[in-house]
Amino acid sequence: MVTNILNIVLIILSVLLIIFIAYMARRHRSKQENIHERFLDEEDAANAVRKKELEPEIFFVADLSGLPEISEDDPYQVVRAAKRQMIRFTEPVSNLELKQKYGVSQMDIIAQYEENFNEFLKALTNWAEGLADEGNGRSALAILEYALTLGSEFRSTYKLAADILAAYQDAGALETLLDFTSANHFYDPAVRQHIMSYINDKIDELGGAEPVTEFRESEESNPYDD
């Protein structure tokens, strides 16, 4: 008798569990559909926004005055890159937000100006690499520091800086670079992790400092900031 009652209870509980799981699945699916529909509505609205002028403050003007003198032939085309129209967003912004603010017709020009900015950062890194190859590490570091303060997310920029600092056996500066990297925003967190691992390896090779493995989220001013 008791066994039969327990079996009935178990069957009822199993049915209730199945009903609950089905309910939660439908609820989740409905929520996702609502989110998708809301996104499509926002996209449609953003695509209907009329063209608006880009504010002067979002444009970036390169300042090369504090950097080493550039040779006349400018083999890395730094000056040419610096003269292009560039946009630098200091905070993450989505394509949807850009369309809502400036209109869809401005998206291509915004993308081009952002690409110009990235090309400028690449030119700075290439220039620094050229100077480092010539044995002028200090000048190279000055250029890399400028690129980092501008928000470069290129692995090559960070790695070159780490290589030069390691060559100078400057564990303290490597720790500063690591600290800067850990607090910096990256569109791809995996890139930040890769860079931090690389810098940690350099610190470990010197054997003069404890490697940092945790990210530091802080609003304190950074030694690499202007």
PEKA-V679136 format. One record per backbone hydrogen bond with DSSP energy under -1.0 kcal/mol. NH is the residue of the N-H (numbers start at 1). CO is the residue of the C=O. If there is no record, write none. Layout:
((NH/CO) (NH/CO))
This chain:
((5/1) (6/2) (7/3) (8/4) (9/5) (10/6) (11/7) (12/8) (13/9) (14/10) (15/11) (16/12) (17/13) (18/14) (19/15) (20/16) (21/17) (22/18) (23/19) (24/20) (25/21) (26/22) (27/23) (28/24) (29/25) (30/26) (31/27) (32/28) (33/29) (34/30) (35/31) (36/32) (37/33) (38/34) (39/35) (40/36) (41/37) (42/38) (43/39) (44/40) (45/41) (46/42) (47/43) (49/46) (52/102) (58/55) (59/56) (60/86) (67/64) (74/71) (77/74) (81/77) (82/78) (83/79) (87/113) (88/58) (98/94) (99/95) (100/96) (101/97) (102/98) (103/99) (106/103) (107/104) (110/106) (111/107) (112/108) (113/109) (114/110) (115/111) (116/112) (117/113) (118/114) (119/115) (120/116) (121/117) (122/118) (123/119) (124/120) (125/121) (126/122) (127/123) (128/124) (129/125) (130/126) (131/127) (132/128) (133/129) (134/130) (135/132) (136/131) (140/136) (141/137) (142/138) (143/139) (144/140) (145/141) (146/142) (147/143) (148/144) (149/145) (150/146) (151/148) (152/147) (158/154) (159/155) (160/156) (161/157) (162/158) (163/159) (164/160) (165/161) (166/162) (167/163) (168/164) (169/166) (170/165) (171/169) (174/170) (175/171) (176/172) (177/173) (178/174) (179/175) (180/176) (181/177) (182/178) (183/179) (191/188) (192/188) (193/189) (194/190) (195/191) (196/192) (197/193) (198/194) (199/195) (200/196) (201/197) (202/198) (203/199) (204/200) (205/201) (206/202) (207/203) (225/222))
